[in-house]
Amino acid sequence: MKHGKPQIGLLGIMQELYDDMIPGITKHQENYAREIVKEFSDEVELIFPRAARNRQDIEEIVKKFNSDDLDGIMIVMLTYGPGQRIVRALQMNKLPILLANTQPVPSVTDEWNMDDLTYNQGIHGAQDTANAILRTYKRTCPIVSGDWRSEKFKYYIVDWAKAAQTASELKKMKVAIFGRMEGMGDITTDDSAFLRKIGPQVCYEDIGQIYRNMENISQQEIDKQIEVDYQNFIIDPKLKKENHEYAVRLQLGFKKLMLEKGYSGFTAYFNVFKGDGRFKQIPMLAASNLMAEGYGYAAEGDSITCSLVAAGHVLEENAHFTEMYAMDFEKDSMLMSHMGEGNWKIAKKVELRDRELGIGNLDNPPTTVFMAKPGDATLVSLVPLWGEKYRLVISYGEILETMEVPFIEMPYFHFKPSTGVYECNDNWLRNGGTHHQVLHLGDLRRRWKFLCEILDIEYVEV
C-alpha cells in the first residue's frame, strides 16, 4: 500500500499596508514561500496558493484547504499580520495546524536596510498568531522556530506532517476482523467509540469469503508469488511445494479481499480456520507478506493493534506486529516474538521454514523466521481505557545484536528499553500497556506524540 507524501497547506500571512511601503513586497514574500515549498518537496507536498494579506484571504484559503481534504496546515508569517484576523478561520478549521516561526534569511547583518527588516519581521506576527491560536482553541499547537533550511527545522515539520497524514488516513481506514479470542481483555473496545476517537471502522467479515477467493486464485498467480518468496527468503528444503502453494493461495485470498473492499488491514483468530473445517493452514505467511506490503495486521481478532500497525506504516514504512514474550534480566531486555507473524522488512535475513505448529491444529504453516536489525527502536501500544478515552504507551530502546536461537521458529529479537527492563515493565503495566504491540526501527517517538496531540489522546513514555 502506498500513501504518498503528506499534503500540507502553507498559510503564508502578511498584511496589505506593507505594499504601500515597499511596492512588490507581496510578490517578494510569495517567492520566499515558494522556496520553502521547494525545500520540502522531497518529503512533504506543501501547497501554497498565494499570500494571505487580510482576514478574507485567510478564511478563503483555510476553507479551501479543508474542502480539498488536506492533511494539515502549516502557518508561516511572511511579515507581521494581526492575530485576530485568523480567529474565524481557526473556528471553521477542522485540520491540524502547526506554526512555523521562521524568516527568509538566518542572520541580521550590517548591510540590512528597512526593506530587509520588513521581509524578516515575522517573529512578532508569530507571537500575535500563537496567542490567537491559544485563546481560540484553549490549547496551543505544535510550534517550531528556526532557519527553514536547517535539518532540525525540517525534521520537526516532516515528523508533524507524517503524523497529520496518519491522522487523516486513520479517518478513512477500514480493518477486517475474522473472529476474536474469547477472554482476551486488552484487545477489546467499543467499536463505535474507536471509530469516533481514533478513526478506523472495524468490519466483521465471514471467513468463507476468503475460501471463495482462494478458489478463484490461478496457478499462474501462485507461481508468480512463489518466485517473489524465493527472491526474498532462504527457503527451507524440507518445505513441501504443496504446503508453500497453499500458504500463497491463502495469502492471495486475503489480499483479494483487502483490495476489493478497501481494507487497510486484517486480524484473525486462529481457531476460526479450524472451526470452519475447509482450511488446511492458518495464515502465517499471509500475515507476514501482507505486513511487508504495507497492510495492518494483528493476531486473535485484535482490531486495535491491527489499526495501529496500519497507522504505523503511514508514520514510517515497515511497522511490525509483535509482543513481549519473555524477560531476560541478564541482558536487561525482553524477547520479542509472536506465533509466527512478522514484517520481515525489519530483518537482517529471512528464512521460510516448514514449521510444526500445534496452535490451530492444522497442517504445518510455512513461517518466516528472522531476527530484527540491531539499533534504535520504538515499541508502541494503544490502550483502550473507557468510553472514548485511549492512551498511547511507548518504550524507546534498542534491538540488541544477539546470537541466533535455532529452536525458535518464528520472528524474534531482544528489545532493551532505555529505562531498563524493570522500570519499563513496571510502568507499562501501571499504564495498562497491552500485550500486542507495534515496533518500528528507529526513534519514532516525536511522530507518535504528534499523532496523540492531533487525536487528543494521552501519550505516556515508559
C-alpha positions as a Python dict, from the first residue, in 0.01 Angstrom:
ca = {
    (1, 'M'): (0, 0, 0),
    (2, 'K'): (135, 341, -99),
    (3, 'H'): (31, 652, 87),
    (4, 'G'): (241, 914, -89),
    (5, 'K'): (371, 1233, 67),
    (6, 'P'): (172, 1429, 325),
    (7, 'Q'): (-27, 1712, 170),
    (8, 'I'): (4, 2024, 384),
    (9, 'G'): (-141, 2366, 310),
    (10, 'L'): (103, 2652, 362),
    (11, 'L'): (-83, 2952, 502),
    (12, 'G'): (153, 3246, 446),
    (13, 'I'): (27, 3551, 636),
    (14, 'M'): (120, 3916, 581),
    (15, 'Q'): (-81, 4239, 553),
    (16, 'E'): (-168, 4488, 283),
    (17, 'L'): (-22, 4802, 441),
    (18, 'Y'): (333, 4691, 354),
    (19, 'D'): (251, 4716, -18),
    (20, 'D'): (238, 5093, 20),
    (21, 'M'): (573, 5098, 198),
    (22, 'I'): (755, 4853, -29),
    (23, 'P'): (597, 4809, -375),
    (24, 'G'): (632, 4445, -484),
    (25, 'I'): (669, 4306, -131),
    (26, 'T'): (380, 4061, -178),
    (27, 'K'): (546, 3902, -480),
    (28, 'H'): (882, 3903, -298),
    (29, 'Q'): (740, 3719, 4),
    (30, 'E'): (538, 3479, -210),
    (31, 'N'): (863, 3380, -381),
    (32, 'Y'): (1009, 3315, -35),
    (33, 'A'): (713, 3090, 47),
    (34, 'R'): (765, 2901, -278),
    (35, 'E'): (1129, 2846, -185),
    (36, 'I'): (1006, 2678, 135),
    (37, 'V'): (775, 2461, -75),
    (38, 'K'): (1070, 2357, -292),
    (39, 'E'): (1292, 2287, 11),
    (40, 'F'): (1042, 2034, 149),
    (41, 'S'): (932, 1881, -182),
    (42, 'D'): (1119, 1553, -138),
    (43, 'E'): (920, 1456, 172),
    (44, 'V'): (617, 1684, 204),
    (45, 'E'): (386, 1829, -61),
    (46, 'L'): (336, 2186, 58),
    (47, 'I'): (50, 2362, -119),
    (48, 'F'): (82, 2741, -135),
    (49, 'P'): (-191, 2923, -331),
    (50, 'R'): (-98, 3286, -253),
    (51, 'A'): (-16, 3522, 32),
    (52, 'A'): (-299, 3581, 281),
    (53, 'R'): (-299, 3961, 316),
    (54, 'N'): (-624, 4014, 509),
    (55, 'R'): (-892, 3829, 702),
    (56, 'Q'): (-1090, 3741, 389),
    (57, 'D'): (-781, 3586, 226),
    (58, 'I'): (-709, 3381, 537),
    (59, 'E'): (-1064, 3248, 561),
    (60, 'E'): (-1086, 3166, 190),
    (61, 'I'): (-753, 2981, 189),
    (62, 'V'): (-825, 2785, 508),
    (63, 'K'): (-1170, 2691, 375),
    (64, 'K'): (-1010, 2565, 51),
    (65, 'F'): (-751, 2360, 243),
    (66, 'N'): (-1036, 2194, 433),
    (67, 'S'): (-1254, 2132, 128),
    (68, 'D'): (-956, 1979, -52),
    (69, 'D'): (-919, 1740, 246),
    (70, 'L'): (-551, 1816, 300),
    (71, 'D'): (-368, 1653, 590),
    (72, 'G'): (-288, 1974, 778),
    (73, 'I'): (-198, 2343, 767),
    (74, 'M'): (143, 2498, 831),
    (75, 'I'): (127, 2867, 920),
    (76, 'V'): (423, 3088, 822),
    (77, 'M'): (435, 3461, 889),
    (78, 'L'): (557, 3626, 569),
    (79, 'T'): (555, 3957, 758),
    (80, 'Y'): (373, 4072, 1068),
    (81, 'G'): (-2, 4006, 1050),
    (82, 'P'): (-258, 4095, 1320),
    (83, 'G'): (-356, 3781, 1513),
    (84, 'Q'): (-729, 3848, 1532),
    (85, 'R'): (-758, 3809, 1155),
    (86, 'I'): (-708, 3433, 1186),
    (87, 'V'): (-968, 3367, 1460),
    (88, 'R'): (-1274, 3298, 1241),
    (89, 'A'): (-1069, 3078, 1009),
    (90, 'L'): (-949, 2878, 1311),
    (91, 'Q'): (-1307, 2834, 1432),
    (92, 'M'): (-1409, 2689, 1094),
    (93, 'N'): (-1095, 2481, 1052),
    (94, 'K'): (-1101, 2100, 1102),
    (95, 'L'): (-739, 2028, 1007),
    (96, 'P'): (-439, 2001, 1244),
    (97, 'I'): (-219, 2311, 1242),
    (98, 'L'): (148, 2387, 1301),
    (99, 'L'): (308, 2728, 1346),
    (100, 'A'): (649, 2755, 1178),
    (101, 'N'): (831, 3055, 1319),
    (102, 'T'): (1097, 3134, 1060),
    (103, 'Q'): (1215, 3410, 825),
    (104, 'P'): (1375, 3436, 480),
    (105, 'V'): (1739, 3473, 594),
    (106, 'P'): (1901, 3338, 911),
    (107, 'S'): (2115, 3631, 1026),
    (108, 'V'): (2090, 4007, 1075),
    (109, 'T'): (2384, 4181, 906),
    (110, 'D'): (2514, 4539, 892),
    (111, 'E'): (2404, 4552, 529),
    (112, 'W'): (2034, 4532, 618),
    (113, 'N'): (1804, 4823, 535),
    (114, 'M'): (1441, 4886, 626),
    (115, 'D'): (1320, 4660, 347),
    (116, 'D'): (1525, 4370, 488),
    (117, 'L'): (1381, 4435, 834),
    (118, 'T'): (1030, 4416, 691),
    (119, 'Y'): (1097, 4100, 493),
    (120, 'N'): (1228, 3925, 806),
    (121, 'Q'): (998, 4060, 1077),
    (122, 'G'): (766, 3761, 1109),
    (123, 'I'): (854, 3677, 1470),
    (124, 'H'): (620, 3928, 1633),
    (125, 'G'): (345, 3820, 1394),
    (126, 'A'): (407, 3463, 1510),
    (127, 'Q'): (366, 3579, 1869),
    (128, 'D'): (33, 3751, 1794),
    (129, 'T'): (-86, 3448, 1594),
    (130, 'A'): (23, 3198, 1861),
    (131, 'N'): (-172, 3397, 2118),
    (132, 'A'): (-480, 3387, 1892),
    (133, 'I'): (-442, 3008, 1848),
    (134, 'L'): (-412, 2954, 2223),
    (135, 'R'): (-716, 3167, 2306),
    (136, 'T'): (-929, 3019, 2025),
    (137, 'Y'): (-855, 2652, 2086),
    (138, 'K'): (-776, 2684, 2458),
    (139, 'R'): (-457, 2496, 2386),
    (140, 'T'): (-153, 2558, 2172),
    (141, 'C'): (-42, 2378, 1858),
    (142, 'P'): (300, 2237, 1761),
    (143, 'I'): (541, 2528, 1717),
    (144, 'V'): (892, 2525, 1572),
    (145, 'S'): (1135, 2816, 1549),
    (146, 'G'): (1442, 2809, 1331),
    (147, 'D'): (1608, 2850, 995),
    (148, 'W'): (1381, 2690, 734),
    (149, 'R'): (1685, 2543, 558),
    (150, 'S'): (1819, 2365, 870),
    (151, 'E'): (1786, 1990, 918),
    (152, 'K'): (1647, 2034, 1271),
    (153, 'F'): (1366, 2258, 1146),
    (154, 'K'): (1296, 2029, 852),
    (155, 'Y'): (1283, 1708, 1058),
    (156, 'Y'): (1036, 1866, 1301),
    (157, 'I'): (797, 1964, 1023),
    (158, 'V'): (833, 1632, 840),
    (159, 'D'): (757, 1444, 1163),
    (160, 'W'): (447, 1656, 1224),
    (161, 'A'): (335, 1627, 860),
    (162, 'K'): (360, 1246, 874),
    (163, 'A'): (156, 1245, 1196),
    (164, 'A'): (-106, 1471, 1034),
    (165, 'Q'): (-118, 1239, 733),
    (166, 'T'): (-157, 939, 963),
    (167, 'A'): (-447, 1101, 1149),
    (168, 'S'): (-610, 1173, 812),
    (169, 'E'): (-559, 813, 694),
    (170, 'L'): (-700, 674, 1021),
    (171, 'K'): (-1028, 853, 950),
    (172, 'K'): (-1053, 677, 612),
    (173, 'M'): (-936, 339, 738),
    (174, 'K'): (-1130, 12, 750),
    (175, 'V'): (-997, -310, 901),
    (176, 'A'): (-1142, -659, 865),
    (177, 'I'): (-1187, -887, 1166),
    (178, 'F'): (-1236, -1264, 1148),
    (179, 'G'): (-1332, -1384, 1496),
    (180, 'R'): (-1186, -1282, 1831),
    (181, 'M'): (-1018, -1486, 2103),
    (182, 'E'): (-1257, -1518, 2393),
    (183, 'G'): (-1148, -1374, 2727),
    (184, 'M'): (-864, -1162, 2586),
    (185, 'G'): (-945, -834, 2755),
    (186, 'D'): (-693, -576, 2639),
    (187, 'I'): (-784, -615, 2271),
    (188, 'T'): (-1149, -518, 2324),
    (189, 'T'): (-1306, -174, 2292),
    (190, 'D'): (-1632, -13, 2190),
    (191, 'D'): (-1606, -17, 1810),
    (192, 'S'): (-1819, 298, 1780),
    (193, 'A'): (-1604, 484, 2033),
    (194, 'F'): (-1294, 366, 1846),
    (195, 'L'): (-1440, 496, 1519),
    (196, 'R'): (-1526, 835, 1671),
    (197, 'K'): (-1199, 891, 1856),
    (198, 'I'): (-927, 708, 1660),
    (199, 'G'): (-1082, 675, 1315),
    (200, 'P'): (-1090, 320, 1173),
    (201, 'Q'): (-1411, 135, 1101),
    (202, 'V'): (-1400, -225, 1225),
    (203, 'C'): (-1583, -463, 987),
    (204, 'Y'): (-1672, -818, 1092),
    (205, 'E'): (-1618, -1045, 794),
    (206, 'D'): (-1708, -1406, 719),
    (207, 'I'): (-1402, -1630, 675),
    (208, 'G'): (-1595, -1808, 399),
    (209, 'Q'): (-1522, -1510, 173),
    (210, 'I'): (-1151, -1591, 199),
    (211, 'Y'): (-1217, -1951, 99),
    (212, 'R'): (-1421, -1840, -202),
    (213, 'N'): (-1141, -1604, -304),
    (214, 'M'): (-889, -1887, -276),
    (215, 'E'): (-1091, -2099, -515),
    (216, 'N'): (-1054, -1828, -780),
    (217, 'I'): (-677, -1785, -749),
    (218, 'S'): (-498, -1916, -1057),
    (219, 'Q'): (-187, -2132, -1061),
    (220, 'Q'): (-11, -1856, -1252),
    (221, 'E'): (-78, -1611, -966),
    (222, 'I'): (55, -1863, -717),
    (223, 'D'): (369, -1932, -919),
    (224, 'K'): (438, -1559, -950),
    (225, 'Q'): (418, -1507, -572),
    (226, 'I'): (636, -1812, -505),
    (227, 'E'): (902, -1660, -730),
    (228, 'V'): (886, -1346, -514),
    (229, 'D'): (924, -1558, -200),
    (230, 'Y'): (1234, -1723, -345),
    (231, 'Q'): (1381, -1378, -405),
    (232, 'N'): (1303, -1259, -52),
    (233, 'F'): (1364, -1568, 161),
    (234, 'I'): (1602, -1854, 223),
    (235, 'I'): (1365, -2143, 157),
    (236, 'D'): (1373, -2446, 384),
    (237, 'P'): (1448, -2752, 166),
    (238, 'K'): (1203, -2951, 380),
    (239, 'L'): (917, -2718, 284),
    (240, 'K'): (679, -2915, 65),
    (241, 'K'): (573, -2748, -257),
    (242, 'E'): (204, -2812, -190),
    (243, 'N'): (232, -2651, 156),
    (244, 'H'): (401, -2344, 12),
    (245, 'E'): (144, -2318, -267),
    (246, 'Y'): (-143, -2345, -20),
    (247, 'A'): (4, -2073, 203),
    (248, 'V'): (36, -1846, -101),
    (249, 'R'): (-319, -1923, -212),
    (250, 'L'): (-437, -1824, 138),
    (251, 'Q'): (-230, -1504, 123),
    (252, 'L'): (-376, -1407, -214),
    (253, 'G'): (-726, -1483, -87),
    (254, 'F'): (-679, -1231, 191),
    (255, 'K'): (-521, -976, -42),
    (256, 'K'): (-810, -1004, -286),
    (257, 'L'): (-1050, -915, -5),
    (258, 'M'): (-831, -622, 103),
    (259, 'L'): (-828, -481, -248),
    (260, 'E'): (-1195, -540, -329),
    (261, 'K'): (-1328, -385, -8),
    (262, 'G'): (-1062, -123, 53),
    (263, 'Y'): (-931, -263, 381),
    (264, 'S'): (-609, -130, 534),
    (265, 'G'): (-552, -447, 734),
    (266, 'F'): (-700, -762, 885),
    (267, 'T'): (-697, -958, 1208),
    (268, 'A'): (-799, -1320, 1251),
    (269, 'Y'): (-839, -1563, 1542),
    (270, 'F'): (-658, -1887, 1463),
    (271, 'N'): (-945, -2114, 1578),
    (272, 'V'): (-1169, -1966, 1308),
    (273, 'F'): (-977, -2164, 1043),
    (274, 'K'): (-1010, -2497, 1225),
    (275, 'G'): (-1372, -2426, 1310),
    (276, 'D'): (-1466, -2354, 950),
    (277, 'G'): (-1347, -2700, 850),
    (278, 'R'): (-1227, -2614, 499),
    (279, 'F'): (-882, -2464, 569),
    (280, 'K'): (-557, -2659, 583),
    (281, 'Q'): (-337, -2392, 747),
    (282, 'I'): (-352, -2076, 950),
    (283, 'P'): (-221, -1769, 761),
    (284, 'M'): (131, -1716, 897),
    (285, 'L'): (285, -1640, 557),
    (286, 'A'): (-13, -1426, 457),
    (287, 'A'): (24, -1211, 769),
    (288, 'S'): (398, -1162, 720),
    (289, 'N'): (392, -1091, 348),
    (290, 'L'): (93, -857, 367),
    (291, 'M'): (253, -663, 651),
    (292, 'A'): (563, -629, 434),
    (293, 'E'): (336, -490, 160),
    (294, 'G'): (208, -219, 396),
    (295, 'Y'): (-111, -371, 536),
    (296, 'G'): (-202, -366, 902),
    (297, 'Y'): (-217, -694, 1091),
    (298, 'A'): (-268, -826, 1442),
    (299, 'A'): (-349, -1169, 1578),
    (300, 'E'): (-650, -1307, 1765),
    (301, 'G'): (-905, -1052, 1645),
    (302, 'D'): (-717, -750, 1783),
    (303, 'S'): (-861, -473, 1568),
    (304, 'I'): (-692, -204, 1782),
    (305, 'T'): (-336, -319, 1718),
    (306, 'C'): (-422, -408, 1357),
    (307, 'S'): (-522, -43, 1309),
    (308, 'L'): (-209, 71, 1491),
    (309, 'V'): (14, -133, 1258),
    (310, 'A'): (-167, 19, 958),
    (311, 'A'): (-117, 366, 1108),
    (312, 'G'): (247, 282, 1175),
    (313, 'H'): (301, 211, 806),
    (314, 'V'): (191, 569, 731),
    (315, 'L'): (406, 726, 1004),
    (316, 'E'): (710, 539, 876),
    (317, 'E'): (740, 239, 648),
    (318, 'N'): (767, -112, 788),
    (319, 'A'): (568, -129, 1110),
    (320, 'H'): (600, -470, 1276),
    (321, 'F'): (347, -662, 1489),
    (322, 'T'): (493, -824, 1799),
    (323, 'E'): (459, -887, 2172),
    (324, 'M'): (681, -920, 2478),
    (325, 'Y'): (733, -1294, 2502),
    (326, 'A'): (978, -1325, 2791),
    (327, 'M'): (1209, -1112, 3004),
    (328, 'D'): (1587, -1155, 3006),
    (329, 'F'): (1721, -996, 3324),
    (330, 'E'): (2082, -1066, 3232),
    (331, 'K'): (2051, -875, 2902),
    (332, 'D'): (1814, -619, 3061),
    (333, 'S'): (1579, -687, 2770),
    (334, 'M'): (1260, -852, 2654),
    (335, 'L'): (1250, -1130, 2397),
    (336, 'M'): (1000, -1007, 2138),
    (337, 'S'): (805, -1255, 1927),
    (338, 'H'): (463, -1390, 1840),
    (339, 'M'): (313, -1704, 1693),
    (340, 'G'): (488, -1668, 1357),
    (341, 'E'): (376, -1340, 1202),
    (342, 'G'): (612, -1051, 1143),
    (343, 'N'): (710, -781, 898),
    (344, 'W'): (1028, -929, 755),
    (345, 'K'): (1126, -587, 610),
    (346, 'I'): (1285, -515, 951),
    (347, 'A'): (1508, -825, 928),
    (348, 'K'): (1874, -890, 851),
    (349, 'K'): (1793, -1215, 671),
    (350, 'V'): (1474, -1420, 643),
    (351, 'E'): (1413, -1792, 625),
    (352, 'L'): (1085, -1951, 517),
    (353, 'R'): (1060, -2273, 716),
    (354, 'D'): (846, -2579, 718),
    (355, 'R'): (721, -2538, 1072),
    (356, 'E'): (516, -2761, 1301),
    (357, 'L'): (261, -2558, 1494),
    (358, 'G'): (16, -2710, 1739),
    (359, 'I'): (-185, -2389, 1770),
    (360, 'G'): (-474, -2406, 1526),
    (361, 'N'): (-447, -2786, 1492),
    (362, 'L'): (-395, -2775, 1116),
    (363, 'D'): (-111, -2859, 875),
    (364, 'N'): (236, -2703, 907),
    (365, 'P'): (212, -2334, 810),
    (366, 'P'): (519, -2206, 621),
    (367, 'T'): (661, -1942, 858),
    (368, 'T'): (908, -1658, 815),
    (369, 'V'): (1187, -1681, 1072),
    (370, 'F'): (1411, -1381, 1129),
    (371, 'M'): (1582, -1150, 1375),
    (372, 'A'): (1537, -775, 1351),
    (373, 'K'): (1824, -546, 1257),
    (374, 'P'): (2004, -417, 1567),
    (375, 'G'): (1977, -50, 1657),
    (376, 'D'): (1732, 207, 1793),
    (377, 'A'): (1368, 101, 1807),
    (378, 'T'): (1030, 228, 1925),
    (379, 'L'): (768, 0, 2083),
    (380, 'V'): (407, 124, 2085),
    (381, 'S'): (79, 14, 2245),
    (382, 'L'): (-266, 172, 2208),
    (383, 'V'): (-456, 121, 2532),
    (384, 'P'): (-838, 122, 2539),
    (385, 'L'): (-946, 260, 2875),
    (386, 'W'): (-1315, 355, 2897),
    (387, 'G'): (-1559, 536, 2673),
    (388, 'E'): (-1361, 741, 2423),
    (389, 'K'): (-1052, 758, 2643),
    (390, 'Y'): (-740, 599, 2493),
    (391, 'R'): (-374, 612, 2589),
    (392, 'L'): (-63, 551, 2382),
    (393, 'V'): (217, 382, 2575),
    (394, 'I'): (564, 398, 2423),
    (395, 'S'): (900, 249, 2511),
    (396, 'Y'): (1213, 365, 2332),
    (397, 'G'): (1521, 146, 2334),
    (398, 'E'): (1739, -71, 2114),
    (399, 'I'): (1730, -405, 1941),
    (400, 'L'): (2032, -598, 2059),
    (401, 'E'): (2281, -786, 1845),
    (402, 'T'): (2238, -1141, 1980),
    (403, 'M'): (2312, -1496, 1873),
    (404, 'E'): (2052, -1688, 1677),
    (405, 'V'): (1838, -1934, 1873),
    (406, 'P'): (1795, -2236, 1646),
    (407, 'F'): (1481, -2373, 1813),
    (408, 'I'): (1274, -2053, 1795),
    (409, 'E'): (1084, -2095, 1470),
    (410, 'M'): (920, -1755, 1443),
    (411, 'P'): (1032, -1390, 1422),
    (412, 'Y'): (1222, -1293, 1739),
    (413, 'F'): (1475, -1045, 1880),
    (414, 'H'): (1578, -881, 2205),
    (415, 'F'): (1447, -530, 2277),
    (416, 'K'): (1629, -341, 2553),
    (417, 'P'): (1428, -43, 2684),
    (418, 'S'): (1623, 276, 2751),
    (419, 'T'): (1474, 279, 3102),
    (420, 'G'): (1570, -84, 3171),
    (421, 'V'): (1359, -397, 3178),
    (422, 'Y'): (1241, -348, 3539),
    (423, 'E'): (1124, 14, 3519),
    (424, 'C'): (983, -24, 3170),
    (425, 'N'): (770, -325, 3260),
    (426, 'D'): (652, -177, 3590),
    (427, 'N'): (532, 139, 3418),
    (428, 'W'): (400, -48, 3114),
    (429, 'L'): (176, -248, 3343),
    (430, 'R'): (74, 53, 3556),
    (431, 'N'): (-40, 236, 3243),
    (432, 'G'): (-237, -57, 3104),
    (433, 'G'): (2, -128, 2817),
    (434, 'T'): (-141, -407, 2602),
    (435, 'H'): (20, -742, 2526),
    (436, 'H'): (17, -677, 2149),
    (437, 'Q'): (243, -401, 2019),
    (438, 'V'): (377, -223, 1714),
    (439, 'L'): (752, -190, 1668),
    (440, 'H'): (948, 47, 1446),
    (441, 'L'): (1317, 55, 1372),
    (442, 'G'): (1449, 397, 1474),
    (443, 'D'): (1323, 668, 1706),
    (444, 'L'): (962, 744, 1614),
    (445, 'R'): (858, 899, 1947),
    (446, 'R'): (801, 1250, 1820),
    (447, 'R'): (579, 1135, 1533),
    (448, 'W'): (366, 923, 1766),
    (449, 'K'): (346, 1211, 2015),
    (450, 'F'): (230, 1448, 1742),
    (451, 'L'): (-35, 1192, 1643),
    (452, 'C'): (-158, 1178, 2003),
    (453, 'E'): (-189, 1556, 2009),
    (454, 'I'): (-389, 1555, 1686),
    (455, 'L'): (-619, 1273, 1806),
    (456, 'D'): (-639, 1428, 2154),
    (457, 'I'): (-534, 1113, 2336),
    (458, 'E'): (-287, 1064, 2619),
    (459, 'Y'): (82, 995, 2546),
    (460, 'V'): (291, 809, 2806),
    (461, 'E'): (655, 710, 2769),
    (462, 'V'): (782, 432, 2996),
}
